[in-house]
Amino acid sequence: MTRQELIDFCLTFPIVYEDYPFDGIADAGTWTVMRHRVNKKSFALIYERNGKLCVNLKCDPFEAGFLRQAFADVTPAYHMNKVHWNTVTLGGDVPEEELKRMVGHSYDLIKPKPRKRRPG
């Protein structure tokens, strides 16, 4: 999966936009941050490191540890909270369908929760 394909996949989720908070412009050397438009929370940070395409994804702590054991290309997140975020290096041992599932899980963790209605 290419950088643009990953961005395009992230944009398939509801009310999502791409942001470039560190450089202001989109190019291969910048960090692309995928955010929910309502709460501005990020769920995917796409960047290149050591010549490889990487993405930081939010994850529940139990699953984060499991994924790190299951895949060599899933590691504690670069420049993020190591408990709640993983880095996935693309082009390695993580199948594309699993990567897409992880992106969806990350999105689900940050999307706004529906408000509970108070009894009248």
N, C-alpha and C positions, 0 to 999 in steps of 0.2 A: 504494500500500500504506500502510495506517495504522500507527501505532505498535503497536497491539495485534495487528494482523495479522502484523507483523514479529516480535514477541515470540512469538506462537503458532507461527509457522514455525520459529523457533529451538528451541522446545520439542519439535519433532518429532524432533530428533536424540537418540540414546541418552544417558541419564544426564546430562541438562542441567537446570539450574535458573536462575531469574532472581534477581538480587541487587540491592539498593539500598544500596551501601556509603557513599554520600556524604550521603544525606538520610534513609535509614531507612524512608521511605514512598514508595509509588508514586503519582506524579501527573505531569502533563504537563511540569512543569519540572525533573524529576529525571533523573539518568542511570540507565538500566537496564543492568546488566551481566549478560550471559548467560555462564554458567560451566559447565565440566564438573565433575560432582559428585565424582569421584575425586581429581583433582589440583588442583581449584579454579582452573585457568587460565581466563582469559576469552577468548572468541572474537568477541564482538559487544558493542559499547558503544553504546547507543541514547540519543540526546539531541536536544534542539532547540537550534538556533543561528540567530540572526537570523530567527526565526520559521519556520524550515524544519526538517523532520525529517531527522536525519543518523544514520549508523551508522559506527563505526570497525570495520574488519575486518582481521584478520591476513592477510598475503599474502607469497608468496615475492618477494624483491627484483626479480627479472627481470620477473615478471608484474606487480608493482606499477607499475613504470615503463611497461609496455605499456598497462595499463588507464588510467593518467593521460593518455596520449597519445590513446587511443581515445575517451574520454568526458570531456567538460568537467566533469561532476559527480562525477568521481573525482579527489581531490586528496591530497597528503600528509596524513597523519592529524593531526587537531587534538589536541593534548596527548598525543601518543604518539610512538614511534620512527618517524621519517619513512621509514626504509628498509624496515621490515617491516610497516607498517600504513598503510592508506588510509582516508580518509573518503569515504563515498558520500552525496551529498545526494539524498534521495528526491524523486520527482516531476519529475525532470529527464530527461536523455537516456539514462539507464541503464535498459534494459528489465527488467521484473520477473523474467523467467527468468534473465537475467544476474546480477541481484542475488542471487537464490536460489543460483545456482552459486557466487558469491563467498562467500556465507555458509557453504555446504557446504565450500568449500576452506579457509576460516578454521577451521572446526570440525576438519577433518582435520589441520590443522597443530598443533593444541593437544591433541588426544586422546592419552591415554597409549599408548605403544608397547608391543606385546606383548614380554614378556621372552623372551630366547633361552634355550633349555635347554642347559645344559652337559652335555657327554658324561660318562656315568657313571663 
